[in-house]
Amino acid sequence: MPYSLRHAGASVWIKSGADPAEVAARAGHSIAVLYRFYAKILRGGQQHSNNLIARRTR
């Protein structure tokens, strides 16, 4: 059960746009582990990332 809660929490944090390094630290993972296990959650955010980058570079 705690693993499921940790996974759910990390998933929500990632999808909410939290810094992946911070999510990894809070979940007790390294960045490599975070990207390996949560890569499918991180995919699909290209448009959101493009919007964030565009706002910062204007």
Secondary structure as GFF3:
##gff-version 3
##sequence-region A 1 58
A	DSSP	alpha_helix	2	15	.	.	.	ID=ss1
A	DSSP	alpha_helix	20	27	.	.	.	ID=ss2
A	DSSP	alpha_helix	31	42	.	.	.	ID=ss3
A	DSSP	alpha_helix	46	56	.	.	.	ID=ss4
###
